[in-house]
Amino acid sequence: MNDPQILKNLKPTKEFFIGIDSDGCVFDVMELKHKECFAPMFIKHFRLQTVNKYAREVWDFVNLYSKSRGANRFQALVSALNLLRARKEVIARGVVIPSTVELEAWMARSSNHSNTALKKEIEAGNQALAPALAWSQGVNEAVGSLDASVPPFPFVRESLQKMVQHADVIVV
């Protein structure tokens, strides 16, 4: 859902509400987006080419195969950079992984972890966050160039039809 106002304006018609995340719940695009968009931009924007194999492994673990799957992209970025920094292969190659201190501090004091909020923080003088914004914008551009013809998972349509009998339903 690109317009949060739609959800704010929702007038309940049923006792229950179900919000379903489209990525990974309705459409099988989580792996596609992370492997083709997020990870390559992670490597590019944080200059991780010399450890790209490990950067991809860490990115995929954080975002696809761990308990943190589905986390906010900036939280995932912090986790991935910190895990990558601790890898013995990265240490052995002498690669300096960018600090997450400023990004973590911004996330701790801001409840809005979006590109818009991050851009405002940078415009207010926190230039240390510029690489995170450039990465996130690069991800958005890459996602925008993906083929949008991925069909829903089998039985999604039938499941939604059953849900709407008992709840207001929005695919987000």
Wavefront OBJ file of the C-alpha trace (Angstrom):
o trace
v 0.000 0.000 0.000
v 1.612 3.222 -1.116
v -0.925 5.511 0.507
v -1.221 5.088 4.298
v -4.272 7.366 4.190
v -6.287 4.473 2.725
v -5.814 2.519 5.944
v -6.470 5.584 8.116
v -9.733 6.225 6.271
v -10.914 2.624 6.480
v -14.422 2.422 7.888
v -14.809 -0.962 9.599
v -17.654 -3.082 8.297
v -16.794 -6.235 10.200
v -15.668 -7.120 13.705
v -12.153 -8.102 12.590
v -9.473 -6.569 10.401
v -6.762 -8.525 8.587
v -3.803 -6.747 6.998
v -1.663 -8.992 4.823
v 1.834 -8.075 3.671
v 1.993 -8.577 -0.082
v 5.707 -9.441 -0.166
v 6.149 -13.056 0.826
v 2.547 -13.594 1.941
v 0.561 -12.946 -1.228
v 3.331 -12.789 -3.814
v 6.472 -14.930 -3.852
v 8.833 -11.973 -4.230
v 10.855 -11.857 -0.993
v 13.778 -13.844 -2.378
v 13.588 -12.055 -5.710
v 13.716 -8.601 -4.126
v 16.433 -9.422 -1.631
v 18.682 -11.369 -3.996
v 18.236 -9.092 -7.026
v 17.771 -5.657 -5.419
v 18.642 -5.368 -1.731
v 21.844 -7.453 -1.655
v 23.398 -5.969 -4.816
v 22.718 -2.443 -3.543
v 24.135 -3.452 -0.125
v 27.355 -4.534 -1.823
v 27.494 -1.504 -4.130
v 26.684 1.287 -1.686
v 28.790 -0.013 1.185
v 31.722 -1.002 -1.061
v 31.619 -4.671 -0.128
v 32.806 -6.072 -3.458
v 35.882 -7.717 -1.933
v 33.652 -9.662 0.460
v 30.584 -9.912 -1.763
v 30.076 -13.648 -1.126
v 29.879 -13.081 2.625
v 27.841 -9.905 2.242
v 25.233 -11.845 0.241
v 25.202 -14.680 2.774
v 24.719 -12.268 5.665
v 22.083 -10.241 3.823
v 20.088 -13.336 2.907
v 20.357 -14.749 6.422
v 19.104 -11.553 8.076
v 16.282 -10.933 5.623
v 15.175 -14.361 4.451
v 16.261 -17.097 6.834
v 16.319 -15.664 10.354
v 13.813 -14.563 12.964
v 14.309 -10.994 11.750
v 12.815 -11.778 8.308
v 10.548 -8.920 7.342
v 12.247 -6.332 9.559
v 12.400 -2.695 8.541
v 15.100 -2.230 5.910
v 17.223 0.045 8.119
v 17.073 -2.400 11.028
v 18.085 -5.141 8.600
v 20.930 -2.985 7.308
v 22.303 -2.505 10.824
v 22.054 -6.235 11.548
v 23.723 -7.199 8.278
v 26.605 -4.750 8.676
v 27.207 -5.827 12.265
v 27.125 -9.535 11.401
v 29.395 -8.982 8.423
v 31.857 -7.044 10.568
v 32.124 -10.073 12.886
v 32.786 -12.663 10.152
v 36.242 -14.149 10.378
v 36.585 -14.122 6.571
v 35.917 -10.386 6.471
v 38.312 -9.738 9.333
v 41.006 -11.855 7.640
v 40.711 -9.757 4.472
v 41.085 -6.534 6.442
v 37.876 -5.079 5.059
v 36.527 -2.130 7.031
v 32.768 -2.410 7.400
v 31.000 0.940 7.803
v 29.913 1.910 11.297
v 26.258 1.619 12.248
v 26.493 3.924 15.263
v 24.798 6.954 13.663
v 22.125 4.841 11.981
v 21.350 3.053 15.252
v 21.196 6.388 17.114
v 18.773 7.803 14.516
v 16.570 4.703 14.738
v 16.548 4.926 18.544
v 15.310 8.514 18.544
v 12.974 8.304 15.555
v 9.785 6.283 15.338
v 9.623 6.799 11.573
v 12.245 4.662 9.842
v 11.534 5.765 6.280
v 13.482 7.374 3.460
v 11.594 10.629 4.042
v 12.517 10.745 7.734
v 16.103 9.769 6.991
v 16.379 12.476 4.349
v 15.166 15.089 6.859
v 17.813 13.926 9.333
v 20.514 14.261 6.678
v 19.254 17.704 5.651
v 19.458 18.694 9.340
v 23.190 17.980 9.173
v 23.731 14.287 9.875
v 25.740 13.443 6.761
v 26.867 10.118 8.253
v 23.452 8.759 7.248
v 23.806 9.657 3.555
v 25.091 6.198 2.525
v 22.060 4.515 4.099
v 19.711 6.791 2.172
v 21.607 6.300 -1.101
v 21.426 2.528 -0.573
v 17.711 2.623 0.210
v 16.966 4.777 -2.821
v 19.042 2.416 -4.963
v 16.972 -0.488 -3.645
v 13.752 1.318 -4.556
v 15.018 1.965 -8.087
v 16.040 -1.679 -8.490
v 12.694 -2.931 -7.160
v 10.919 -0.576 -9.548
v 12.689 -2.170 -12.486
v 11.595 -5.723 -11.620
v 9.060 -7.559 -13.762
v 5.754 -7.018 -11.943
v 4.104 -10.130 -13.385
v 4.763 -12.423 -10.410
v 1.439 -14.183 -9.746
v 0.032 -14.701 -6.253
v 0.814 -17.888 -4.363
v -1.602 -20.745 -5.083
v -4.871 -20.450 -3.122
v -4.359 -16.789 -2.151
v -7.486 -15.730 -4.025
v -9.567 -18.464 -2.419
v -8.162 -17.650 1.018
v -8.964 -13.957 0.620
v -12.509 -14.812 -0.452
v -12.989 -16.796 2.766
v -11.425 -14.070 4.920
v -13.626 -11.254 3.590
v -16.697 -13.134 4.779
v -15.570 -12.533 8.376
v -13.169 -9.565 8.326
v -12.195 -6.380 6.559
v -9.119 -7.360 4.557
v -6.393 -5.267 2.956
v -3.312 -6.557 1.169
v -0.561 -4.112 2.121
l 1 2 3 4 5 6 7 8 9 10 11 12 13 14 15 16 17 18 19 20 21 22 23 24 25 26 27 28 29 30 31 32 33 34 35 36 37 38 39 40 41 42 43 44 45 46 47 48 49 50 51 52 53 54 55 56 57 58 59 60 61 62 63 64 65 66 67 68 69 70 71 72 73 74 75 76 77 78 79 80 81 82 83 84 85 86 87 88 89 90 91 92 93 94 95 96 97 98 99 100 101 102 103 104 105 106 107 108 109 110 111 112 113 114 115 116 117 118 119 120 121 122 123 124 125 126 127 128 129 130 131 132 133 134 135 136 137 138 139 140 141 142 143 144 145 146 147 148 149 150 151 152 153 154 155 156 157 158 159 160 161 162 163 164 165 166 167 168 169 170 171 172
